[in-house]
Amino acid sequence: MNVIREDVNAMSALLRVQIAPADYQSKVSSALEKYRKQVKVPGFRPGKVPMGMIQKQYGRALLAEELNKMVSDSLFGYVSDNKIEILGNPIPKDDIEVKGDFNNPGDFEFTYEIGLAPEIKVTLSSKDKFDYTKVKIDDELINKQIDDLRRRYGKLVASEKVADKDMILAQFVELNDDDSIKEGGIMHSSTISMEFVENKDAKKALKGSKIGDKVVVNPTHVSRGGKDTAAMLGITEEELANVSDKFQMTINEIRQMELAELNQELFDKLFGEGAISSEKELKDRIAKDLEAMFANDSDRLLTRSIYDSLIANTKVDLPTEFLKRWILLSNEKPITMEEIESQFENYEKSMKWQLIQGHIFKANNLKVDQTEALEYTKNLLVNQYAQYGIPAPDDKELTQSAVQVLTNKEESARVYDMLAESRLTEYFKSTVKLTDKFVTYDEFVEIASK
């Protein structure tokens, strides 16, 4: 068995796998004998079927199967032994026929194409300048956070008039175009929150209304659409298509959120007994927590900024035609070349980033090991328990759960991707020159959403 490399250009090469009868005859014979013992043929006892009959019926298929295994092992063995960095996997060369005759087996030659990973150069240093975007933690943001906390621990009380953030219990009755009640139409009681009514006309019509008032509304204007509108009207989402856009909304109850008082009882509920004892300490603690909360988002924005810069400025030559054919042949679901062409720019960008990231990891000896992945997964689980107000289990049970998560291929990939991004961010922050750029919360959200 022999593998011959033939370079096509700087980005691709052919590997010719040559197999002689001596390489496969004993394996095929063993496979035939094994099959002879297992196959059941009428008129013959098990294991006594004539080899000629087995050879005639199954010889070609078993030969092809053994040759396929040998070719695969030879290709990957050659790539590994010669330390060739390839993109994707070897694929059959479509315009070169297999040399050899399966009906009269002798010498065979199979030709495969490989895409060669390009040599790239990534240079980052303190000469490279990037903004490190931070949220300005000012009194307005802190007070908003305090109001949110007071609302969370507040209580609903009866109110006489509808205000901007009140909850309304109302009866919805479907109307005709002339505002008369539709016979056999929808009649359903539900609750809406003024805080989430975004339509200006609807908000204006409802604000200041009293119990017993009737307001004509479009149901989509006082809900979030789709499932939310359907639930409000007590119907299925599919039934919305046949529903009027006019409803009489009769206000039956108005509930206003009474904010919790800023006192020691609230401080203890928020941070534990005695941890905070004054409004000033509360504001300092909230400012500190907000800085920590936004730090991860600032890191992500920095990584995204450097990613964009590296993608735009790093030369990476890819074997485009090879990659398109590889995607076509290796995709789990059927895909057309037209679909590949339409999506290839994004795929090419993703491949380019993988190569850049791999180069950075290799050049700077950055690693993510199994122990680190396990600890990271345990921390993720602890945070999940905390979100539901459940205490985390002991370390043994937590470790078992983390191991179980990492046995899932998709979950494991997600964990390693997050760790890789974290490692990259650490490298970026310690390598390039950063200039703090403070923006308002709304500006930060706008930047992050781009």
N, C-alpha and C positions, 0 to 999 in steps of 0.2 A: 504494500500500500504506500502510495506516494502523493504528496501535495506540492504542486508547483504554483508559485505566485507570479502573476503577470500584471505589472502596473499599467493602468489605463491612462491615468493622469494623477495630479497631486491629490485628488480627492476620492479616487476609487481605484479598485484593483480586482483582478479575477483570480480565483483560486480553483485550480484544476485538480480534482481528486481522482487519482488513478488506482484502480483496484484489479488485481489479477485473480485468476481462479483459486490459487493457493490461499488467498486471503479469506475467501468466503465459502469454499466447498465444504469444509468440515462443519461450519456453523449451519449451513443449509441442510446438510445431511442429518445433523442432530435435531434440527427443527422438524424435519420430515418424519424422523423416527418417533419423536415425541407425539406428533400429530397422529401418526399411525396407531399408537397405543390408545389414543383418546377417541378417535372417530368411530362412529357406528355406521356400518354399511350392511344392508340386508343381504343375507346369504353367507356372511362371514362372521366368525367369532371375534370378539374384541382382541385387537393386537395381531390378527392373522390376515388383515387385508393386504393383498399384494402391493409391494412397494411401487411397482410400475403404475398401478391405479392411483395411488396417493400422489406420485410424482406428476402424473398427467393432469389430475384435477387441481392440485394445490401447489405444485412446484413453483410455478411462475409467481404466484402471490407471495409465497414464503421467501423466495429469492429477493423479490422487490423489498419486502419488509426488512430482511437482513442487510441488504445493501444500503437502505435508507438509514439504519442505525449506524452502520460503519461510516457513511459519508458524514453524518452529523457529528459523530465522535471525532473524526479526522479534522473537520473544519474547526471546531471549537478547541481541539487540542493544539492545532497549528497556531491559531490566534493567541492562545494562552502561552504556549512555549516561546513564541517569538515576540511576546509582549506588544502585540499590535492593538492600538486603541481604535475601536471601530464604533460606528453609529448604527444603532439598531442591531440586526442580525444578518448573516449571510442569506442571500436570496438567489434562487436559480436564475441563470442568465437566459432570458426568454428567447433570444435569437440564436442560441447555440444548442443544437440537439445533443442528447446523451449519446455517447459513443458506446456501442455494444448491442448485442442481440439477446433478448430475454428468452427467445425460443431455442437458441443455441448458445448458451452462456459461455463466455470467454473473458477477454479483457473488457473492462468498462472504464469510461472517463466521464465524470460529472463536473460541469462548470458552474461555479457560483460567483456572484458579485458581492463585494463588500464596500461599504462606505467608510472612508478613513477620517477619523477625528482630526480636525485641523490644529495646527500649533497656533496658540494665541498668546498674546502678551497683554497683561492687565497691570497697569501701573497706577497705584494710589499712594499718595503721600500727603504731608502737611501742606504741600503747595496747592492741593485741591481744596477749594473752599465751598462749604455748603451751609445753608441756613438750618438751624435747629429750631423748629417752630414749637412755641410753647403757648399755652393758654394763660392770659393775664388773669391771675386770681385777685380780682378786685372786690370791693364791698358789694357791688351789685350782684356778682355771681355768688358770693358767700350768702347774702341775704336771700337770694332765690333758693339756694340749697336749704337754708333754714326753714323757709316757707314750705318747701316740699316735705321736709321732715315733720313739721308741725301738722301739715295736712294729712300725712300718712298716719299719724297718731291722734288725729282729731276725731270729731264725731259729727254725724249728720243731724241737723236740727230743722224744724219746720220754718218756712219762710213765706212771706206774703207775696213778694214779687220776684220774678225771674231775674237773676243777675248772671254775669259772665261765666261763672264756674259752677252754677247750680245744677242739681239733678232734677229732672222732671218726670213724674209718672203721668202718662197721658193715654187716652183712648184714641186709636187711629181708626177712622171710618172712611172707606173708599167713596170717592165722589165721581159724578159724571162731569162732562166738559162744562155744563152750565152751573156747576157747584151744588147740584142736587145730590142727595144720597143715592148711591148706586144700588139698585135692588139685587140682593144676593151677593153683594160685594163683600170685601174684607172688613171685619170689625175685630180689632185686637188691641189689648192694653200692653204697654211696654214702657221701658225707662230709657231716657236719653240723657246725655251729659252735655251741657252747653259748652264745656271746655273743648269738646271735640267737634262742635258744629263749625265747619270752615266756611260755608256759604254765607256771604255777607248779608244778602237779603233775608235769608231764613233767620240768621242771628238777630237782625234788626227787628224782624216781626215778632220774635219770641221775647226779646228782652223787655222787661217791664210788665209782662203779662201777669195776670192774677189767676188764682184758682177759679175754675169755671169758665174761663175765657176759651173761645174757639178760634183757632188759627189755621188757615188753609196753607198746607206745605207740600212740597215735593219730597216724598220719603227719602230719596237719595241725597237731599240737601241737609238732612238731619241725622244721617248715618254715614258709615264709612264705605258704603257700597257693597255689592255682591252678597256674601254670606251674612254680613252685618245687617243689611237692609232686609233680607229675607227673614232673619231671626226677629227683627223688630216688628215685622208684620205677621209673624206666625205662619209663614209659608216656606216652601222649598226655593232654592235658588233658581231652579228651572222654571218655576211659575212666575218669576218676576217679569218675564217678557210679555205676559198678558195682563199685567197690572197697570192701572191708571197712574199718571204722575201727579194726581191731585188727591189729597187726603185731608179730611177735617181732623185736626188734632185738638182734642178737648183736654185741658190741663186739670188734672185731679189732685195732684200733690206737688209741692215744691220743696225740695230739700237743699239746705245750704250747709257747706262744710264749715264747721266751727273749729278753727285752728286750736291745737293743743297749746296750753300755756307754756311759756318759757320758764320752767321752774326745775327744781332738783328732781322731781319725779320723772320729767321728760329726759333730763340729762342721764339719769340712771337707766332708763329704758334704752336709750340710744347707745351708751358706751359702757354700761356696767356701773355698779354701785360705787359712788365716790370718785370715779375717774375724772369727771368734769364737775366743777362746782360754781361756775359763773358764766355769764353770757360771753365775756371776753375769751375765757378758756374754750368755750364752744366754738367761737369763730376761729380761734387759732387751730383747733383740732380739725375743723372742716377744711380750712385752707391747706393744712398738711395732707389730709386725705385726698383732696382734689388734685394736688400736685402729684401725688403718687398715682392716682387714677389716670391722669392725662399723660404721665411719663411714657407708658407703653404705647399710647397713640402717637406721641412725638417721635418715639423710636421708629414706629412703622412708617411715618411720613418721611423720616430721614432715609430709611432703607429704600423706600419707593423712589425718592429723588436721586439717590446714587444709582439705583437700578436703571432708571431712565437714562442717566448720563452714560453708564457703561454700555448699555444696549446701543446708544446712538454713536458712541465714539470708539468702540472696540471692533476691530476688523475680524470677522469670522467668516471664512469661505466654507460653504456647505455643498455637498453633492446633491443638488436639488432634485434631479431626475431620479437618482437612486432612492432618495427618501420618499418621494411620491409613490414609487413602485413598492417600497417596503411597507408603507402605510396601507396600500391597497391589498397586499398579500397577508399582512399580519393582523389587520383589524378584526376584532372578535365578531362584530356585526357587519353584514354586507354594506359596502360603501362603493360609490362610483368615483371615477377619476374626476368628474365634474364637481362632485362634493369636495374632494380633496383639494382641487384647484381653488375653490372658493374659500376654504379654510386654511390654506397652506401658509399664508402670511403669519397668522397667529401661531401655527405650529412651529414655523421656522424661528419665530421670536422666542418661543418657549425653549426650543432646542439650543438656541444661541445662549440663553440665560443659564441653562444647565451646564454648558461648557464653561462659561465664565465663572459660575459658582464653583464648579469642580476645580478649575485652575486656582482660584483663590484659596480653597481648602488645601489643595496639595502644596502650593507654593508657600503657604504660611503654617503648614502642619496643624490645621484645624481639624478636630475630630469630634464625633458624637458616638459615645460607646453605649453598650447595652445597660450598664449600671446606671449611667446618667439618664437614659431613656426610662428606666424603671422608676427612678426617683421622681422624674418629671411627671410621669403618669400618676404616681401616688399623690402628688400635689394637686394634679387636675381633679382627681377623685375627691380629695379633701375639700376642695373649693365647691364641687358639685353638692356634696353633703351639706356644706355651710349654706348654700343658696336655698336649700329646702329646710333649713333649721334643724338638721339632723346631725348629731355628734358623729365624728368619724370613728370607724371601728379600730381595734387594736392593730399594731403594725403587721402582725402575721396575716390577719384577714385582709388588710389593705394591700399587702404585697401580693397575695393570691389573686385579688381582684385586678391589680395592675398587670400581672402576668397574663391573666385571661384576656384583658384588653389588647395586649401586645401580640397575642396569638391571632387576632383578627388582622388580616392583611391590610385592609383599608385603614383601620384605626391605627395600626402600627406605622403606616406610611405618613398619616397625619401627624402623629407624635414626632417622628423623625424630621418631618418638614418644619414643624414649629421650632424644634431644637436647632435645626440648621439655620433658620432665619435668625434665631436669637444669637447664635454664634457669629453669623455674618454681621449683625448689628453691632455687637461688641467690638468686632474687628474694625468696622467702619468708624465707630466713635473714637477708637484709640489711634486711628491712622490719619484721617483727614482733619482739616481745620474747620471747627464749627463756630458759627456766630449765632448766639441766641436771638431769636426773632419772636417778640411777644405780640400776640393778636388777641382779639376778643373771642369769647366762646363761639359766637355766631360765625365769625370769620374762620375760626378753626374748623368748625363743622363744614363750612363751604369748601375749604381747601381739601379736607379729608374726603369729601364726596366726589371730587373730580376724578 
